[in-house]
Each structure stands twice: as structure tokens, then as C-alpha cells.
Amino acid sequence: MEAGLEGASHLARTRVLLPGPSSYLGRRLLLRLLDHPGVALRVLATSRMALGEAGARVADLIEGDPTDPEVLRRATAGIDVAFYPIGFVAADRAFEELNRTYPTRFRDACIGAGVQRIIFLGSYPRTDASDDDMTSPASAGRTLNAQPDRIQTIWFQSGFILGPGSLLFEALRHLVQKLPVLPAPRWMEAPAIAIGVQDVLDFLTSAIHVPLDRSVEVEIGLEPLRFRDMLTTTAAAMGVRRTVVRVPIRARKLSPYVLMLLSPFSTRLSRRFLEAMEVQGKASGQFSTTTARRLFPQLTPAPFEMAVTRTVAALEQEQVVSRWTDSMGVEFRSNVEAELARSVYRVVRRESFGTIPPERIFRAFSSIGGRQGWFRFTLLWRMRGVMDKLAGGFGDAAGRRDEAELRVGDVLDVWRVIDCTPARRLLLAAHMKTGGKAWLEFRIDGNTLTQTAYYSPNGLMGRLYWYSMLPFHAFIFPDMIRGIIRRAAREVVR
């Protein structure tokens, strides 16, 4: 096996499979591999549309359901090295069941196709109470590594990833921005392990050709650092002065709610984030990068101060390639049009935009949300975000990844982009609790802009939700469509 992979790097490009390219790390790894001279890349995705602009550069794409055995068979055929889907998270039972069964299915498909190596990125530590959970990253790693005589596995175990839009940085950034005085309960004293996103990508791409004679587990990350110290370092990198006040209590029950209110996270995600911090604090003394230094001597992760400085600079320059919301396991369903057709309730409005070019109308409705807001009723949308937070959702604090660009998979305040066809259509699905399924569509037909709200309720509570929103729809939606045309008209004048 060693000779095969080394030979591929010198004589021909190594055939690499990247499934799940729309996650936080998957999007960044996709761009790395597209530019890698030693890689012939194949991508497995639900659709080319999910890849954004990078999709146009992917020559070898397998589209379809990655859980379908036939799709997996076609994706793995002729592949030398396969990445296991990187970093998707979700809380629903269907996703947890998929995490329980998919590692075996993926491994067996790779073995059947003669794949030589699987590269997997899991979280550190691998020995904690969650290991008994068949949906944990440690369980997936053990499953992928269960047949070392038939397929080789490189199992990376990393700490929190630090980069623009990452879960760790979003927690640090929002706390620093919103609290002039930072209370530090005892949980912030526990050491945690972090690593810059660029360094993670370096390890993943280097693992394609690293010579090995057996499967390995590789811990990667910086020396453990207290969350309190991460906060002060982030504040310095952002150029703000913050006072940290140590609080002599753990605040275990209160802290998830504080983090939920101050960040784009839901209560459930906040709780999981803090639990991961606590688990890492208990196991950080066992952390060792010896194997990483031996196998990848050319790679030295940037210190935390440098990594956070790079992250802040990228954020200021709006160079956010991906965000943690990309890893939420969104499903781009091929039957979304059928779901829209079956929707129970609709609010449709049409307005002529005359001689304004359609591409400017498209730019106008693609600029809604984020810092530009929602025309005259931005406050109501913000209140809706707060209500979603209090109901256990994510609210609207995530804003937009990019103020000028939208792509499929982006979160836009309380919505997620499902379709974005230039000069023609923008389809948003509700990223909030609505008692059913809700969509908001903008469509250009000739010189007419059509704005449609679709809703399919779940039972009586869903219907009550819809009727409770009707008084707000009566003035929010007319203002929105007219505001879009006014914004496009002002662009014409300029």
C-alpha cells in the first residue's frame, strides 16, 4: 500500500473521493483539492447546486443520495483515497440513525471498490463517556478502522477548529463583542484544545500521500489553553479592551442559556459546546502530538495568537469561505418543488418592475437580511429571531456569511438558501421553529417580480401559528416586494 500511494504521487495523480463537500471543512477542503497538482478529484454531493461557485470547477461529480448503495458504488469505483464526510452535525433522530449506520456502509463500499485508504477527521478526545454512543465521532472512527487488514485508515483527532465562521470563533467573537466585562465561571478555567483551520487542511491534504504501512490514529492541535485566555487573546486581536472577572461558580445550568442569548447558537448547541469544553478539560493531560510530529514533520500548527489574528483579518475582509451553519446537515431535496406544490397556505404578490434590468432586481432581493435588514420592518424580523431563540431555535444572530453574495446552503438570518438562480429565482426555507415547513420565494418572470410565501402546517398548532402570523403578513410582505424594487431602482439611478 505504501508503494502504491507514493507511486501515485510521482507517476500519476492520486484518485481522491471527497463526499460531503458542503460542510464547514468540506467546502474548504474542496477548494484545496481542486488546486492540488497530485490529486484527481471526484466529488460526491447531493447536487452540483450545493457546491456554490466551486461546482463549475468540479469535472468528476457523482450526484445523488450518498446513503444510496448504488450511488456509493459509483462514487468509490476506481478511487485510491477516500475522505469520510467531514463535520456534519444535527440533532434529529434520522440524522443520529444515519451516524450509527453510515460508517459501516461507507467502509464496506470502499473495501468493495478496492480503495486503499480512508481519511477521517474526528474530535478529541476519543476516550470519554460519549464513546458508548454509536453516533459519536469516536464510534465512527472505530468502525472505519475495524478492518485494518483490508483497508488502511488515517484517523485524525482534533480539538476545536479556529477559523472564520467556525463554532469556536463564533462563540469567542460574540462574547467579546457583546460583553464589555467578561464573567469567567469555573468552566472557563478548564484547558481546551484548538487548532487553526488552515492547519487542519494541511494535515488532511498531506495525509493523501503520507507513506504508511498500517492504520494510524493521529492527534492534532495546539497545547491546551483555557477558554478564559482564548477570550482575552481574541479581544486583543479584535482591537478591543475587555475586563475578565473570575466567578467562583461553575454556572453549569446557566451558562448554556447565556451563550444561547449572546451567540447564534441554540440552547441545545450551546449545551453541547460547553459539554465538549468540559470533556476536553478532563482529558487534556492525555493529549499528545507525538504521532503527528513523526508522520508530518513538515507541519507545525500556528500558535493560537496567530491563528486568531488571521481569523479576525479574514472576517474583516469578508473572506468567509464557510461557516459552522454549513455543517448542520441540511438536505437539498430533489422533491422540494413537489413540497411547494403541496403547501397548504400561500401568500402571493406580484409587482411589475418596468425597465429595471432583471439582474438588478435579483441583486436587490439577494441583498436582504444581514446588515441591510428587511426594509421598514427589520425590527419585527429581529423580534421574530428573539422569539425563535426563546423557543429553542437559532434565532437570526447568524446574519449572512457574505453581505454581497448568496449561495445554496447559506443561512440568511432566520432562513436558509435552497435555490439561488442568478437573475431568476431565490428560494429560502425557514431556519426557525414554525410549527411546520415554510418557504419564501422570489421569482423573476419577464418584467414581473413574484414573491410567494408557502406554508405546510404540522397539525393544529401549525395552523394556529399560520393564522397568528397573518396580521403581520398583511404589511410585511407588501413592503418587502416594493422595497426590493425601490432598492433596484436606486441602483439604476446611481
N, C-alpha and C positions, 0 to 999 in steps of 0.2 A: 504493500500500500504506500509506503514511504516513497519508493522509487516512482510509483505511478503519478502521485501528485507533484513531486518535484519535476519529473519529466514533462508533465503538462505545462508547468510554469515556464519551461525553457523552449520546448518544441512547438507547443500549441496552446491556445488559451484554454484554461480550465472551464468546464461547463458547470455553471453555478445556477441553482434554483433559489429564487427569493419569493416565498409566499408571504402574504400579509404585508404588502408594501405600503399600506395606508396608515400604519400606526405611527406613534411619535418617532421611534427609532427606525421603523421600516421606511418611511419617506426619506430620511437622511441617508440610510444605507443604500437605498435605490440610486440616489444621485452619485454616491461614491462608486458603486459597482458599474454604473453606466460609463464612468470615466476611467475605469481600471483597465490598463492595457493587457493584463494577463487573464482577463475574465470574459467568457462568452455567456452573457446573462440571459436567463429565462425567468419571466415573472409570472406568478400565479395570482390572479386577482379576480374579484367578482365582476369587474368591468374595467375597461380602459378609462372610462369616465372618472373612476375613483382615484386615478393616478395624478390628476391635475395636468399641468403643462408637461411634466416629465413623461406622460403617457405617449406623446408623439415621438419620443426617442427610443421607446421600447420596441425592438424589432421582433423579439420572440415572446409572445404573450399568450398564456393559456387563460381564457376567460371562463368562469363558471363557479359553481359552488365548491369550495376547497374541501368540503367534507364528503363530496360525491366520490366513490371509489374509482369510477371511470375517469373523472377529472384528475384525480391524484395519479392515476396510472399514466395518463398522457403527460402530466407535468413532470414526473420523475424519470420518464424514459430518456435514456442517454445522458443522464446527469452524473457528474463526478462528485460535487459537493452540494449539499442542500442545507440551507438555513431553516431552522424551525421557526414558525411565525413568532415574531418578537413583540412582546409587551402589550398584548390586548388585555383589557380589564372590563368587567361588567359584574352586575350584582344579581341578575335574574337567574332563575333555575335552569333555563335552557342553556345559558352560557356556561354555567357550572357543570352541567352534564357533558357539554362538549369538551371542557377541560379535562374531564375524567376519562373520556374515551379517545380523544383525538391523538394524543401522543403515541398510543399503540398503533392506531391506524396509519399515522404518518410514518412511523418507523418501519412497519411491515411493508408499506408501499415502496419505501426507499430500498429495503433489502431485496424486494422482488425485482426492482429495476436495476440492481447492481450498483447503486450509489455507494461510493467509498467512504464518505464522511458526512456526519451531521454536526452542525454548529448550533449550539443552543445557549441563549443568554437567560439566566435565572437570577433571582435576587439572593443576596446574602443576608442572614446565614441560612444554610441548608439544614441545620440540626436544631429545630425548635418545635414547639408544640403543634404548629400547623402542619408538620410533616405527615401526621396521620391523616390529614385531609387529602383525599385523592385529587382535589382540584388545585393544590398548592404547586408553585413552581418547582419545589424540591421533588414532589411526586412525579411531575412531568420529566424532570431530569433523570430520575432513576429509571423511569420507563424507557426513555430513549437510549439509556446506557445499559439496558438489561441484556443485550446480546452482543457483547464486545467481540466475540469470535466471528460474527457475521457482518458487523458494520462498526466503524470507528466513530466515536463521539468526542467532541470538544465541548465541555460543559463549563461555560463561564458563569461565575457567581459574583455579581457586582453589588455595590452599595447603591445609595440614591444617586440618580443621574442629575448632574447640574448642567443646565444649558437653557437657551432661550425657549420659554414655553414649557419647561419641564415641571413636573409636580413639585419637586423640592424648591426650585427657584420661585415658582408662583407663590408658594407658602411664605418664603422669606420676603419676597418683594412686597406682597400685600401687607404683611405685618409691619414692615419698615415704613411703608408709605402712609399707613393709616393710624399708627400709634406713635406720637412724639415721645412717650415714655413706654418702654417695653417691659412689662412684668414678666419675670422669668421663674415659673414654678419649678419644682424639683425635677420634673421630667426633662426640662431643657438642659440639665446638668449631665445627662447620660450621653456618652460618646456615640456618634453615629458615623457611618462610612459613606463617603461621597466620591464621585469621580466625574470629570468633565465629559460632556457628550462627545467631543471630538476624540478624546482618548478611547472611549468605548468603541467608536467606529474604527479607530486604528487597530485595536485588538481583534475586532470581528473580521476586518478585511485581511489582516495578517494571518489569521487562522486558516485561510483558504489554502495556503501553500506551506505552512509550517511543517517541517518533517517530523513525523511521529511513527512509532511502531506499536502504539496501543492507545486506548481511550484515556482521556485525562480530564481532571476537574481543576479549573484554574480560577483562583480568587483574584479579583482586580479591584483596585480602589486606593484611595489615599489613607494616610494614618487617621484613625478615628478622631473626630472633632466634635465638641459639644455644640448642640443646636444654638445655645446662647452665643457662642463665639461665631457661629455662622451668621447670626443676625447682625452682630457688630461689624463683621467684615463686609457684609452686603450693604449695610448703611454707609460705610466708608466708600465703597465702590460707587454707590449711587450719589455720593456727594452730599449726604445729609447727616446731621448730628442727632443721635438718639441716645437717650439715657436708659440703661438696663437696670431694673430694680429686681433683685432676687427676692422671691416669695417663698417662705419656708413651708409650703404645702405642695402636694403633688398635683392637685386640681384635676384628678383623673376624669371625673364626670363632667366638670365644667369646661375643660379645655376644648373638647370637640365642638361644642356649641360656639365658643369664642372664635375658633378657627373657621367654622362654617360662616359666621356672620362677617368676618373680615376678609375672606378669600372667595374664589369662585367654586369652592368645594361644597358638596352636600354634607349633611351630618354624617351619613354612613361613610363617605370617602374620608372625611376628616378623622373619624374614629379609626379607620384602617391605617391612615397615615401615622397617627400617633402610636398605634399598636406596633407598627413596623419600627418606629423610633425606639420604643421600649425594648423590643426583642433584640434589635441591634446593640443597644446599650448593654444588655446582659451577655451577649456573645462576642463583643468586640475584642476581648482579650485573646480569643482563639484565631482571630483574623491573621492571615499570613499571605504575602505576595511572593513567597519564595519560588513557587512553580511558575508564576507569571514572569519573574525576572530571568529564570533559567530558559524558558521557551521563547521569550520575546525580549531579549536583552537590548534591542534597539528602541524599545518603547518605554518611556518614563512619563507617567501622568503628570500633567501640570499641577502645581500647588493650588490649594483651594482659592487663595487670593487671586491668582492669575486667572483661574477658571471663571470666577465670579466677575472679574473685571471684563473679560471677554464677553461674558453673557450680557452684562449691562450695556456694553458698547453695541452688541448686535441688536439688542432691544431698541436702543436709541436710534439706530439706523434702520429700524423696521426690517431687519433681516431674520424674521422668524419663519424658518422653513416648515416647522411643525410645532404642534402644541400637545400637551397631555390629553386634551379632549379628542385628539385623533386616535387615541388608544382605547376608546370606550366601546370598541366592538360594534360600531354602527353597521347595520346591514343595508346594503344598497339593493333593494329588492327589485327584481325584474318585473314584478306584478304591481308596482306602485300605481301605474295607470289604471289598473283594474280596481285598486283600492279607492282611488279618487272617483271612479265612475260609480262605485257602490256607496259613496259617502251619503249620509242621511240628510245633512243640512249643508246649505251653501249660501254664501253672500257674494253676489257677482256685481261688479261695477265696471262700466266701460266709459272711456273718455277719448275723444279724438285729440291727437297732438299736432295736427296740421302738417306744417312743412318742417318740423323739427326732425333732424336725422334720427332714425331708429337706434343707431348705436349710442347716441347721447341719452336717449330715453333709457336704454339698457344701463348705461353708466349711472344714471340718476337712481334707478331703483336698486342697483347693486351697491350703492353707497349708503344705504340706510343702516341705522344701528351704530354701535360703537360710539366714537366721539361726536359724530354728526347727529346722532339721535334719530328721533321719529317725528320730525316736523313739529307741529304745535302741541302734540300730546306726548312728548318724551317723558314727562313726569308720570303719566298714567302707566306707561310701559315699565318705568323704573319701579313703580308701586307693585306692578304685576310680578316683577322679578323678586321683590321682597316677599310677597305672598308665597311664591314658589319655594323660596328658601325656608320659610316657616313651616311649609308643608313637607319638608324633607327633600326638596329638589335642589338644583344647582343655581337657580336664580339667573340674573343677567350679568353678573360680575365678570364673566369671561370676555365680554365685549366681542371684538373682532381680532382675528390673527393679523390682518393687514387692512388698513383703512382704505386702500385703493383697489384691492383685489379680492375676489371671492373664488373659491374652488369647491368642488364636491367634497363633502366631509367636514367643511369648516363649521364651527359653531359661531352663530351671529346672535349675541345676546341670548334670548330665550328660544332661538330657532337653530336648526341645523340644515345646511345646504344639501339637498338631494339631487337637484339638477341645476346646471348653470350653462346654458347655451348662449354664447355671445349674440347680441342683437336680436334675441328671440325670446328667451324664457329664463326665469328664475323660480325654482320650486323649493320651498322651505317646509320642513317638518318640525312640529313643536318639540322643543327640548325642555319641556316643563310638564308639570302634572296638570292634566286637563280632563281627567275622567273619561278618556277615550283617545282617539287619534285625530290630530288636527294638522292641517297644511295651509300654507299661504302661497299663492301662485301669482306671478306677474308674467303676462304673455303679450307679445307684440304681434299684431296681425295687420299688415298694411300700415295705415297711419292711426290705428286704434290700439290703445293700451287697455287690456282686460286684467282686472285684479279680482281674484277669487279666493275666498276663504272656504275650506272644506272641513267637515267635522263628522266623525263617526263615533257616537257615544257608546260607552260601556254601561248598559243598564240604566236604571232610573237616575242614579247620581250623575251620570254623564249628561243626560237630558236636562236635569236641573242646572248643571254647570252652563250648558249652552244658553238656556233661557236667561240665566243670570247675567250673561255677557252681552245679550242683545242691546240693552240701552247704551252700552259703550261702543258697540259696533256701529251704531247709528251715526256717530260723529267722528269716530277714529278712522274708519275706512274711507269715507268721502274725503277727509282731509289728507289722507295718505296718497291717494291716487292723484289728487290735484297738486299736492306738494311735489310729487315726483315730476310732473310736467312743468311746474314752475321752476324747479331746480335745473331741469334740462334746458328750459328757455333762457335762464340766466347764463348758462354756459355758452349758448349760441351768441348772446349779446356780447359776452366777453371776447 
